[in-house]
Amino acid sequence: MFGVPAPTASTTVAMALSDALAMAVSRVMYGDDGGPREVFKRNHPGGAIGLNMGTVGVKISDLAVPLKEIPVIPEDYSRPQTPSTESSDDGSDLWPPVAQMRVLDCLLLAVRSRGGWLKTAKGEVVPPRLLQVVTEPAVDFRDEELRLVVPEEEWVKVPGDASVEGARKWVMATRTEDFTERRMESLVVAAVVDGKVVGVIEYGDLSTGGR
């Protein structure tokens, strides 16, 4: 304007008026969604976009909780797999029952674990999301109906140098079971480096950059 090759006051005024007009229109359009503030919050870098931005350039091996840092659930495997039918002189079993590890015991142990992960001496893991939603803490953590314990053959193994988005695509391309939403969120994604699993992360954490 006026032959000056640089922004002038008119440019600033135009931007201010356009911004005010946009806000007025957004109040009408998004009044039922909490107004412009809530819509902006979901799409601003401090919201959904920001979460994705925070994972750019981050590898799965950086986010995964190292297996070596996950505490082991104490279980007693000293007695035979099948109960003994023999009895001692006083009529009691020679092989007393193994101390039951309840969900509550696991929760107490998980408090001291990074991300709430637990593992067993057999190499299985207990994802935190599955553990946290159990409504009966007095139940044995190995109760088959709970399905808390996830063996390695059920993990989705992803190259440790994969990006977050690459890991998501890998999971969706390789999973075969029709998971419920809850099971999908707690699906175990394992980071593999040099052919060895070095850490684990829940699928639900891939969208938030880990814990």
Backbone as a ProteinNet text record, in pm:
[ID]
protein_1_A
[PRIMARY]
MFGVPAPTASTTVAMALSDALAMAVSRVMYGDDGGPREVFKRNHPGGAIGLNMGTVGVKISDLAVPLKEIPVIPEDYSRPQTPSTESSDDGSDLWPPVAQMRVLDCLLLAVRSRGGWLKTAKGEVVPPRLLQVVTEPAVDFRDEELRLVVPEEEWVKVPGDASVEGARKWVMATRTEDFTERRMESLVVAAVVDGKVVGVIEYGDLSTGGR
[TERTIARY]
84.7	0	88.6	45	117.4	257.3	275.6	405.2	514.6	477.5	577.2	582.9	697.2	709.6	722.6	635.2	640.5	502.2	471	340.3	321.5	198.8	166.7	56.2	7.1	-97.9	-223	-248.5	-368.5	-364.5	-246.2	-231.8	-267.5	-220.7	-248.4	-397.5	-459.7	-603.1	-682.5	-642.2	-711.5	-701.8	-583.9	-565.2	-650.2	-655.9	-733.5	-882.2	-931.3	-1072.3	-1105.1	-1015.1	-1036.9	-1040.2	-950.3	-945.3	-1073.5	-1120.2	-1244	-1362.7	-1365.2	-1472.4	-1469.9	-1350.1	-1335.7	-1385.1	-1352.4	-1396.9	-1548.2	-1606.6	-1751.8	-1823	-1771	-1830.5	-1812.8	-1695	-1669	-1761.2	-1799.4	-1892	-2027	-2065.9	-2193	-2181.9	-2070.8	-2052.4	-2030.3	-1952.6	-1911.9	-1970.4	-2082.7	-2145.5	-2184.2	-2223.5	-2265.5	-2147.4	-2026.3	-1908	-1821.1	-1878.5	-1801.2	-1741.5	-1770.7	-1720.5	-1582	-1532.4	-1400.5	-1287.7	-1298.5	-1190.6	-1166	-1274.3	-1258.3	-1212.9	-1265.3	-1223.8	-1076.4	-1037.3	-897.8	-807.2	-854.8	-777.3	-747.9	-846.3	-827.7	-733.2	-720.1	-642.2	-513.9	-495.7	-375.5	-257.8	-133.2	-16.8	-14.6	-96.7	-103.8	-200.6	-267.3	-364.6	-324.2	-415.2	-390.5	-268.6	-253.9	-140.2	-10.5	-13.8	105.5	151.5	55.7	92.3	165.7	115.3	180.1	315.5	323.8	450.2	557.3	513.7	609.2	668.2	609.3	659.2	736.4	746.4	819.1	966.8	1022.7	1163.3	1193.9	1092.4	1112.4	1096.8	1187.9	1182.8	1107	1052.1	979.1	1070.1	1195.2	1287.2	1310.8	1288.5	1303.1	1184.3	1067.7	945.2	918.8	961.6	930.7	997.2	927	981.6	1076.5	1203.8	1300.7	1256.8	1266.9	1226.5	1306.3	1432.7	1518.2	1478	1398	1355	1218.9	1153.1	1020.2	1031.9	971	981.1	909.2	961.1	904.8	804.7	690.8	589.5	639.2	653.9	705	603.4	644.8	560	645.3	582.5	654.2	627	732.6	717.5	794.3	817.6	901	829.4	697.3	626	590.4	553.5	516.8	395.8	380	267.1	134.5	136.4	14.5	25.3	-81	-77.5	-45.7	28.2	61.8	-58.2	-77	-188.1	-143.6	-15.3	36.7	6	5.3	-21.4	83.6	107.6	202.1	133.1	206.1	151.4	31	31.5	-79.9	-197	-186.2	-297	-293.1	-196.4	-188	-114.4	-134.7	-67.2	82.5	161.2	305.3	344.5	260.5	289.5	185	214.9	117.8	87.4	-29.7	-66.9	31	51.3	137.4	66.2	138.5	79.7	21.6	-102.3	-171	-132.8	-96.2	-68	-195.6	-252.4	-377	-351.3	-457.4	-448	-401.8	-451.5	-412.1	-261.8	-203.4	-59.1	16	-37.7	25.1	14.7	-98.6	-116.3	-15.2	6.5	103.1	243.9	274.6	405.9	419.7	310.7	312.9	335.9	299.2	319.6	467.5	553.6	698.5	761.9	678.7	729	713.1	807.1	799.3	681.3	587.8	471.1	369	397	301.9	312	419.2	437.4	486.5	445.7	495.5	529.6	616.7	647.6	657.6	654.7	664.6	798.4	831.1	956.3	955.9	839.1	827.5	842	861.5	879.4	752.4	640.7	515	512	421.4	406.3	260	239.9	106.3	96.6	24.1	11.5	-63.8	-22.2	-85.5	-232.6	-274.6	-415.4	-507	-465.3	-547.4	-553.9	-442.5	-436.4	-522.3	-523.8	-592.5	-744.6	-799.1	-944.7	-1008.9	-929.5	-986	-1068.4	-1189.9	-1281.2	-1279.8	-1213.3	-1207.2	-1060.9	-1003.9	-860.6	-818.2	-913.2	-876.6	-859.4	-886.6	-878.3	-733.2	-701.6	-569.2	-538.7	-420.8	-389.1	-379.8	-366.7	-361.6	-499.8	-603.7	-738.6	-759.8	-798.7	-809	-911.6	-1013.3	-1115.9	-1063.1	-964.1	-908.1	-818.5	-746.5	-653.4	-553	-500.4	-403	-264.2	-230	-94.8	-84.6	11.1	27.4	161.6	160.6	285.6	350.3	476.6	552.3	494.7	436.2	382	264.2	207.3	96.5	141.7	270.9	320.4	333	310	334.7	474.6	566.3	706.2	734.6	792.3	818.4	966.5	1028.7	1170.3	1188.1	1290.3	1312.2	1334.1	1382.7	1407.4	1286	1171.9	1049.5	998.1	935.7	874.2	741.8	684	556.2	450	444.3	344.5	371.3	499.8	534.5	493.1	508	468.4	318.3	242.4	96.1	55.6	113.4	80.1	121	235.5	284.8	185.8	139.4	44.6	-84.3	-138.5	-265.1	-252.7	-133	-112.4	-87.4	-35.5	2.4	-94.8	-174.9	-266.3	-373.4	-408	-506.5	-631.5	-618.9	-734.7	-822.1	-951.7	-1046	-1055.2	-969.8	-963.2	-1078.9	-1123.9	-1216.6	-1135.1	-1201.6	-1129.4	-1035.3	-1081	-996.8	-874.3	-893.5	-780.9	-683.7	-737.9	-651.5	-563.5	-619.7	-542.7	-427.2	-448.4	-346.9	-264.8	-280.9	-203.2	-53.9	22.1	165.2	244.2	309.4	397.1	540.9	618.3	754.6	855.9	952.2	1059.3	1171.9	1209	1311.2	1437.7	1549.9	1679.3	1776.5	1837.6	1931.8	1867.7	1739.8	1670.1	1623.8	1637.7	1600.3	1503.6	1400.8	1305.6	1373.8	1377.2	1444.6	1346	1222.3	1125	984.6	888	747.5	672.9	566.6	480.7	340.5	239.5	101.9	65.1	-17.1	-58.6	-123.4	-199.3	-265.5	-169.9	-43.9	54.8	126.9	106.8	174.5	124.7	1.8	-54.6	-23.4	37	68.4	216.4	297.2	441.5	494.6	427.2	472.4	435.3	489.7	455.1	575.3
-118.7	0	124.2	229.2	354.7	335.4	225.9	203.3	163.6	128.6	88.2	-64.5	-125.2	-272.4	-334.7	-297.3	-350.9	-337.5	-422	-413.1	-276.8	-227.9	-100.8	-122	-11.2	-20.8	-85.8	-66.6	-124.8	-277.2	-334.3	-480.6	-531.4	-462.5	-501.7	-491.7	-384.4	-365.1	-476.1	-509.8	-615.4	-748.9	-777.9	-903	-904.4	-792	-784.4	-802.3	-737.1	-750.6	-892.7	-953	-1091.4	-1187.2	-1164.9	-1250.4	-1236.7	-1112.1	-1088.3	-1153	-1144.6	-1205.9	-1358.1	-1414.8	-1560	-1606.6	-1532	-1568.2	-1557.7	-1455.2	-1438.5	-1553.7	-1591.3	-1702.7	-1833.6	-1852.7	-1977.3	-1993.9	-1881.8	-1889.8	-1942.4	-1905.5	-1952.7	-2099.1	-2134.2	-2270.2	-2373.4	-2337.2	-2434.7	-2407.2	-2337.3	-2308.3	-2432.1	-2538.9	-2663.1	-2749.3	-2717.9	-2798.3	-2734.6	-2639.8	-2574.2	-2442.7	-2400.3	-2272	-2282.3	-2169.8	-2167.2	-2214.9	-2184.7	-2222.4	-2373.6	-2453.6	-2598.5	-2654.8	-2600	-2646.3	-2614.3	-2493.7	-2452.9	-2540.8	-2573.1	-2654.5	-2792.2	-2848.5	-2981.8	-2980.6	-2868	-2863.7	-2781.3	-2709.2	-2628.6	-2718.5	-2675.7	-2756.6	-2797.5	-2732.5	-2775.7	-2890.6	-2931.6	-3040.2	-3155.7	-3196.9	-3315	-3299.7	-3183.6	-3162.5	-3167.3	-3106.8	-3105.8	-3244.5	-3333.8	-3470.6	-3538.5	-3519.1	-3578.5	-3515	-3382	-3313	-3363.9	-3399.8	-3445.7	-3581.5	-3654.6	-3787.4	-3788.9	-3673.4	-3667.9	-3695.4	-3791.5	-3824.6	-3915.8	-3952.8	-4040.3	-4185.9	-4270.4	-4412.5	-4489.6	-4602.1	-4686.4	-4732.2	-4760.6	-4804.8	-4695.5	-4568.1	-4457.9	-4450.9	-4491.3	-4482.5	-4607.2	-4722.6	-4848.9	-4857.5	-4920.9	-4944.6	-5063.5	-5046.7	-5157.1	-5278	-5395.1	-5517.1	-5535.5	-5496.7	-5516.6	-5428.8	-5325.3	-5236.7	-5275.2	-5373.4	-5412.9	-5515.2	-5490	-5584.4	-5716.1	-5821.7	-5955.6	-5986.6	-6039.3	-6080.7	-6207	-6205.3	-6323.5	-6437.3	-6550.3	-6670.4	-6789.7	-6888.4	-7006.5	-7122.5	-7165.2	-7278.1	-7400.9	-7406.1	-7512.6	-7646.6	-7645.4	-7771.9	-7828.1	-7957.5	-8018.1	-7949	-7963.3	-7903	-7964.6	-8093.1	-8159.9	-8183.6	-8158.8	-8177.5	-8321.6	-8339.8	-8472.6	-8535.5	-8663.8	-8734.6	-8793.5	-8784.3	-8838.2	-8744	-8799	-8717.9	-8747.3	-8647.4	-8666	-8738.9	-8766.4	-8840.6	-8771.3	-8638.9	-8568.6	-8546.1	-8604.1	-8596.4	-8476.1	-8384.9	-8266.9	-8298.9	-8218.3	-8238.6	-8215.3	-8299.4	-8281.1	-8154.8	-8117.1	-7998	-7891.6	-7796.6	-7692.1	-7606.8	-7542.9	-7459.9	-7344	-7308.1	-7193.7	-7066.1	-6972.2	-6845.6	-6775.2	-6737.8	-6676.2	-6529.3	-6489.6	-6348.7	-6285	-6198	-6133.8	-6013.1	-5966.8	-5846.1	-5729.9	-5725.1	-5619.6	-5620.1	-5739.2	-5749.5	-5695	-5723.3	-5674.6	-5522.8	-5468.6	-5323.2	-5254	-5311.3	-5254.2	-5259.4	-5368.1	-5381.3	-5285.8	-5267.4	-5182.4	-5035.9	-4996.3	-4856.3	-4819.5	-4916.4	-4890.5	-4921.2	-4951.9	-4987.6	-4871.8	-4855.7	-4751.6	-4779	-4688.3	-4704	-4803.6	-4870.7	-4967.5	-5105.8	-5132.7	-5264.1	-5366.6	-5492.5	-5604.8	-5719.2	-5808.2	-5927.5	-6047.5	-6166.4	-6288.7	-6355.4	-6452.8	-6525.7	-6605.4	-6627.6	-6702.4	-6612.4	-6482.7	-6391.7	-6326.3	-6348.5	-6284.2	-6142.4	-6059.8	-5924.7	-5899.3	-5804.7	-5760.4	-5611.7	-5575.5	-5435.3	-5353.9	-5231.7	-5149.9	-5122.5	-5101.5	-5069.5	-5185.5	-5307.3	-5423	-5438.4	-5413.8	-5428.9	-5325	-5204.3	-5093.9	-5102.6	-5177.9	-5182	-5301.9	-5386.3	-5501	-5451.6	-5500.1	-5453.8	-5542.2	-5658.6	-5749.5	-5772.5	-5685.5	-5694.1	-5817	-5890.2	-6007.9	-6132.8	-6122.4	-6238.1	-6266.8	-6394.4	-6435.7	-6366.9	-6307.2	-6232.7	-6323.2	-6453.2	-6547.4	-6604.7	-6550.2	-6594.3	-6583	-6692.5	-6696.3	-6597.7	-6568	-6475	-6331.9	-6298.9	-6164	-6140.4	-6243.5	-6233.7	-6120.5	-6112.7	-6008.5	-6040.8	-6167.1	-6209.1	-6228.3	-6158.6	-6164.8	-6230.4	-6350.8	-6417.9	-6353.5	-6381.8	-6316.4	-6343.5	-6460.7	-6491.9	-6403.6	-6331.6	-6240.9	-6096.1	-6070.1	-5934.2	-5903.7	-5779.1	-5735.5	-5675.4	-5742.9	-5700.6	-5604.7	-5490.4	-5382.1	-5346.1	-5316.6	-5274	-5154.2	-5157.7	-5052.5	-4915.9	-4909.1	-4779.6	-4727.9	-4796.4	-4751.6	-4624.4	-4538.5	-4417.6	-4454.2	-4360.3	-4384.9	-4417.5	-4337	-4361	-4492.3	-4523.1	-4649.5	-4768.1	-4754.6	-4862.3	-4883	-4773.8	-4785.2	-4863.5	-4826.1	-4894.5	-5041.3	-5068.2	-5205.7	-5288.6	-5232.2	-5303.3	-5333.1	-5234.4	-5252.3	-5351.7	-5360.9	-5450.9	-5594.8	-5612.5	-5747.6	-5813.1	-5736.2	-5798.2	-5877.7	-5989.3	-6078.1	-6093.8	-6079.3	-6097.5	-5973.5	-5993.5	-5881.6	-5831.2	-5736.9	-5687.5	-5594	-5597.1	-5495.1	-5366.9	-5255.5	-5128.2	-5132.3	-5191.4	-5198.5	-5285	-5399.6	-5488.3	-5425.7	-5351.1	-5288.4	-5182.8	-5104.7	-5001.1	-5061.2	-5180.2	-5243.6	-5347.9	-5352	-5444.4	-5418.6	-5524.8	-5510.8	-5496.4	-5382.8	-5358.2	-5368.3	-5458.1	-5482.9	-5423.4	-5349.2	-5291.7	-5392.9	-5424.8	-5525.9	-5460	-5486.4	-5434.7	-5552	-5566.1	-5677	-5812.7	-5825.9	-5953.3	-5984	-5888.2	-5911.9	-5804.3	-5847.2	-5752	-5675.4	-5543.1	-5462.1	-5386.8	-5372.7	-5299.4	-5316.4	-5272.6	-5286.4	-5155.5	-5136.6	-5020.4	-5061.6	-5004.2	-5034.6	-4955.9	-5015.8	-4948.5	-4813.9	-4806.7	-4683	-4569.3	-4601	-4497.8	-4446	-4511.4	-4466.4	-4329.9	-4295.2	-4166.9	-4055.5	-4089.7	-3987	-3976.9	-4046.6	-4035.3	-4110	-4217.5	-4295.1	-4232.3	-4290.6	-4242.4	-4176.8
0	0	0	-69.7	-80	-137.9	-211	-273.8	-177.2	-53.3	47.6	52	20.4	16.3	155.6	247.2	383.6	446.8	545.8	612.8	677.6	676.4	740.1	841.8	898.7	1000	944.3	814.5	755.6	760.4	746.9	753.3	892	992.4	1130.5	1161	1113	1135.9	1067.7	945	871.4	944.6	999.8	1073.8	1200.3	1268.9	1392.4	1364.6	1258.4	1222.9	1179.6	1102.9	1058.2	1176.1	1272.6	1391.7	1472.6	1488.8	1563.2	1493.2	1359.4	1282.5	1297	1292.6	1306.6	1443.3	1550.2	1683.9	1696.9	1635.1	1641.9	1571.5	1455.2	1380.5	1456.8	1519.1	1591	1711.1	1774.4	1887.5	1843	1721.4	1666.7	1625.4	1560.6	1508.8	1618	1721.9	1822.3	1960.6	1963.6	2091.8	2169.3	2097.2	2163.3	2205.5	2159.4	2190.7	2298.2	2371.2	2474.8	2432	2309.6	2261.5	2201.2	2146.3	2081.8	2171.8	2302.3	2394.6	2393	2402.4	2406.5	2273.4	2163.6	2030.4	2008	2047.2	2031.8	2118.3	2236.4	2328.6	2269.9	2197.7	2139.9	2021.5	1953.7	1830.7	1838.6	1947.8	1966.1	2002.8	1978	2018.2	2164	2248.1	2387.3	2405.4	2296.6	2303.4	2215.3	2126.1	2043.9	1953.9	1890.9	1801.6	1880.7	1997.5	2080.5	2120.2	2148.7	2184.9	2071.5	1949.2	1833.4	1806.9	1825.3	1803.2	1898.2	2020.1	2118.7	2086.9	1991.6	1958.1	1826.9	1761.1	1634.4	1660	1587	1601.4	1718.2	1795.7	1911.3	1868.3	1912.7	1879.6	1987.6	1947.8	2042.5	2156.1	2124.2	2228.9	2333.6	2295.6	2390.8	2486.8	2438.6	2518	2602	2550.2	2617.3	2754.7	2847.5	2981.6	2973.9	3007.9	2998.9	3081.8	3022.3	3093.7	3222.4	3218	3335.7	3453.5	3427.8	3534.9	3593.1	3533.2	3579	3691.8	3807.9	3919.7	3892.8	3952.3	3934.1	4044.2	4006.1	4103.8	4173.1	4304.7	4375.6	4376.6	4321.3	4322.6	4362	4426.1	4471.6	4376.7	4305.5	4213.4	4263.7	4394.9	4449.6	4457.8	4464.4	4478.2	4340.1	4331.1	4202.9	4141.8	4010.6	3941.9	3987.1	4020.9	4066.9	4217.1	4292.9	4439.6	4476.8	4584.5	4632.7	4702.6	4682.7	4747.6	4880.8	4910.2	5034.9	5150.5	5270.3	5389.6	5494.4	5577.9	5687.1	5801.6	5910.5	6023.9	6086.1	6085.2	6148.7	6052.9	5932.8	5837.9	5746.7	5765.5	5679.5	5550.2	5449	5321	5337	5266	5267.7	5192.2	5093.3	5013.1	5043.4	5129.8	5161.7	5038.8	5034.8	4920.1	4899.3	4773.8	4742.1	4784.8	4843.3	4884	4761.6	4770.5	4657.4	4644.4	4523.5	4496.3	4444.8	4525.6	4488.1	4397.5	4334.8	4253.6	4340.6	4464.5	4556.9	4580.6	4597.5	4616.9	4495.8	4378.4	4255.1	4244.5	4285.1	4282.3	4374	4490.4	4584.3	4527	4456.1	4393.5	4275.1	4202.1	4082.9	4116.9	4238.6	4280.1	4273.8	4297.2	4297.2	4161.9	4063	3930.7	3833.1	3745.5	3643.1	3551.1	3548.8	3462.4	3513.7	3626.7	3680.8	3620.8	3546.2	3483.7	3585	3564.5	3643.7	3549	3595.2	3515.8	3608.5	3550.5	3629	3601.8	3684.4	3666.9	3536.1	3480.6	3354.7	3232.2	3254.7	3143	3092.5	3161.6	3123.2	3180.4	3129.5	3184.9	3219.7	3310.1	3348.3	3312	3206.2	3166	3270.5	3296.6	3401.3	3378.4	3254.2	3229.6	3268.4	3242.2	3278.6	3430.3	3496.2	3641.7	3711.9	3659.1	3726.2	3720.8	3626.6	3612.4	3680.8	3747.1	3817.8	3936.2	3947.9	4053.6	4177.5	4170	4284	4321.4	4402.4	4433.8	4512.5	4571.8	4650.7	4565.2	4435.9	4346.6	4309.6	4288.1	4242.7	4109.8	4098.7	3976.6	3854	3876.4	3763.5	3729.3	3787.7	3755.1	3603.5	3540.6	3395	3340.2	3418.6	3370.9	3361.9	3444.3	3442.1	3321	3281.4	3167.4	3187.6	3309.4	3339.5	3286.5	3289.3	3253.6	3102.5	3041.7	2895.7	2862.6	2805.9	2769.8	2647.3	2627.7	2520.4	2382.2	2363.3	2231.2	2191.7	2287.6	2257.3	2240.4	2258.5	2240.1	2091.2	2055.4	1918	1915	1847	1848.5	1732.5	1769.7	1675.2	1682	1567.9	1571.4	1664.2	1746.7	1845.2	1785.4	1660	1597.8	1521.3	1534.1	1466	1531.9	1452.1	1506.2	1572.1	1645	1709.5	1605	1499.1	1395	1323.8	1303.4	1239.7	1324.9	1456.6	1548.2	1545.7	1540.8	1533.5	1409.6	1296.1	1170.3	1176.4	1237.3	1249.6	1331.1	1441.3	1527.4	1452.5	1384.5	1314.5	1199.6	1142.4	1029.4	1072.3	1194.5	1237.1	1334.5	1402.5	1500.1	1426.9	1483.9	1422	1506.6	1637.6	1725.4	1726.5	1735.3	1739.4	1883.2	1919	2055.5	2085.9	2211.5	2257.9	2275.5	2295.4	2309.9	2429.4	2539.6	2659.3	2636.2	2571.5	2546.6	2446.6	2351.1	2251.5	2316.6	2408.4	2475.7	2555.8	2611.1	2694.6	2618.1	2486.5	2404.3	2425.2	2447.7	2475.8	2346.1	2331.9	2217.8	2269.4	2209.6	2256.4	2159.5	2213.1	2131.6	2119.8	1995.2	1970	1914.5	1978.8	1934.9	1924.7	1807.9	1783.8	1812.5	1775.3	1791.2	1932.1	2023.2	2162.6	2210.1	2284	2340.6	2453.7	2440.9	2542.5	2631.4	2585.7	2665.5	2612.5	2690	2651.4	2675.5	2599.9	2614.5	2574	2636.7	2598.4	2473.2	2389.3	2266.1	2297.1	2405.6	2442.4	2473.1	2506	2537.2	2413.8	2300.2	2179	2134.5	2171.7	2130.2	2227.7	2341.9	2442.1	2471.6	2391.3	2410.9	2530.3	2571.1	2684.7	2816.6	2926.9	3060.7	3126.1
[MASK]
+++++++++++++++++++++++++++++++++++++++++++++++++++++++++++++++++++++++++++++++++++++++++++++++++++++++++++++++++++++++++++++++++++++++++++++++++++++++++++++++++++++++++++++++++++++++++++++++++++++++++++++++++++

